């Protein structure tokens, strides 16, 4: 089949969603299909720009290109997944979260902006109307599926996929540090980790890896680290793929404490590396893979509680090895792979 993958692009921002779209296309091609990314730019600020972009997506014709039909489209992200096609399958990474679960929280700002209420209603109305028209609806995780049911009353099936470079992760010698890898922003809650570091009793060393969404956010975190955990937190910035693999292989464990994560490559990368994950009770999709005391440690999203979990993992290397090994085994038991994804999306 000739398949278009519908996604959006925030100019100059590169993250898991962009990797996801590229890897899906590669998997489709490996299965013998022709596949291309059909991407549209998305600008959500100011809020009165959202409704016109919904309309723009709805007006785009993606049924053919240069006189050749596009047999199927697979929609991943809002507003791109609103494009019309008679043979559309949705695999929703997440909805426009500031209009849903982040509405009214300090992690979203749409509710506090002029025109925010109208934009929220436009987003929800478009999803309510268009998503059920797809021939099948999948979600990136059980957590995303739960949100879709809760807010829109739409059923969907979770469909897991492997992280990039899934075959390259290895478990190496523990070099005595905890790894904190992910994009640096408010929802990933690196700030919560730093607050916890003030309360840890052991001599924990932490390496934070990732690109900041804003330079002032990074500067603020560095200042907090200096005040709360001087000399024990390293900001490594953006690292190469090879260096990331090395850090996963040689850390004692991974700390990943986002708020209500959709899916989270970090969790799967840690499991493939045989490393336990320390996370929180409100970390969303992470909890689909991390079970407290089995594949990692789960703490309340409180600095003191998180510090206790970090101390427990740090002070017991044998526990870290056991949880990490069980996490790797759990990953393989799930049978996560691109062939299964392609089969579902092209059936």
GIRALIN-V725333 format. One record per helix or strand of 3 or more residues. SS is the DSSP state (2 for helix, 1 for strand). FROM is the first residue (numbers start at 0). LEN is the number of residues. Records with the same first field share a line. If there is no record, write none. Layout:
SS=FROM-LEN  FROM-LEN
//
This chain:
1=1-8  33-8  71-6  87-7  135-4  177-4  205-4  232-5  252-3  275-5  295-4
2=15-15  47-12  79-3  96-3  109-3  115-18  141-11  165-3  189-8  214-14  240-10  264-8  284-4  302-12  316-18  337-9
//
